[in-house]
Amino acid sequence: MELYDIGIGARVKHPTLGVGVVYDMDPRTVHVFFREHGEQPIARSFEGLITIAPGVGTGAAELDLDSVKSALRSVLREENMPQRPVHLARRWHKGVLEIKSADPAIKGKEVPLEDFFHKIVMMRDRFRVLEQKINAHTGLSEQDKVEMQQYVTRCYGSLTTFNILFEDKEDQFVGQKSE
């Protein structure tokens, strides 16, 4: 099947490169931007490319650069969202985190564990986005990227204390592995 019914802005899935967005086309090639693999030309005769969401349609007027950027931002934002829900371990449901001072004159605070867990998950997801931004940053040298990545890994390591809150082990923080 040849890719002649595809338009700019279409979301497509490649068997090895993953999900991407069509940003340009010519008679022989569909140019797709993949989040992890960048810009990739795909032959129109390639049969493994699946259209997930339609673009603006064949023969439509040229898109302006701002529209393409907006579409890409939308796809990237969607891709940065968790792929599946992250759950609090059942044993902590309806639990409360109590924060008490050694000074009895200072009133303690109680925080529902669900709220606290939500903040931990948000922090984890923001660290993941930070990692992606570091790796994609064109102004950083490879040495700078490695150094910053090590700091992020240490932050993950500092947060492993909270792994007991996660229902699934694959959602947990992983710090630097000892050799």
NORSULBEL-V585326 format. One record per pair of residues at least 6 apart in sequence whose ideal C-beta (glycine too) atoms are under 7 Angstrom apart, sorted by the first residue. I is the first residue (numbers start at 0). J is the second residue. Records with the same first field share a line. If there is no record, write none. Layout:
I = J + J
//
This chain:
0 = 46
1 = 43 + 44
2 = 29 + 43 + 48
3 = 43 + 57
4 = 57
5 = 21 + 29 + 50 + 54
6 = 53 + 54 + 55 + 56 + 57 + 59
7 = 21 + 22 + 23 + 24 + 54 + 55 + 62
8 = 20 + 21 + 54 + 55 + 62 + 70
9 = 21 + 50 + 52 + 53 + 54
10 = 18 + 20 + 51 + 52 + 74
11 = 19 + 21 + 31 + 48 + 49 + 50 + 51
12 = 18 + 49 + 51
13 = 19 + 47 + 48
14 = 47
16 = 33 + 36 + 39
17 = 33 + 35
18 = 51 + 78
19 = 31 + 32 + 33
20 = 31 + 32 + 70 + 71 + 74
21 = 29 + 30 + 31 + 54
22 = 30 + 32 + 67
23 = 30
24 = 30
27 = 42 + 43
28 = 40 + 41 + 42 + 43
29 = 41 + 43
30 = 38 + 40
31 = 39 + 41
32 = 38 + 71
33 = 39
34 = 75 + 78
41 = 48
55 = 62
79 = 128
81 = 124
85 = 120 + 170
86 = 166 + 167
87 = 112 + 113 + 116 + 164 + 166
88 = 163 + 164 + 165 + 166
89 = 166
91 = 112 + 164
94 = 112
95 = 109 + 110 + 111 + 112
96 = 109 + 110 + 112 + 115
97 = 107 + 109
98 = 107 + 108
99 = 107
100 = 107
116 = 164
119 = 161 + 164
123 = 172
126 = 151 + 154 + 155
129 = 151
130 = 148 + 151
133 = 139 + 144 + 147 + 148
134 = 144
152 = 174 + 175
153 = 174 + 175
155 = 172 + 173 + 174
156 = 174 + 175
158 = 172
159 = 172 + 174
161 = 172
162 = 171 + 172
165 = 171
//
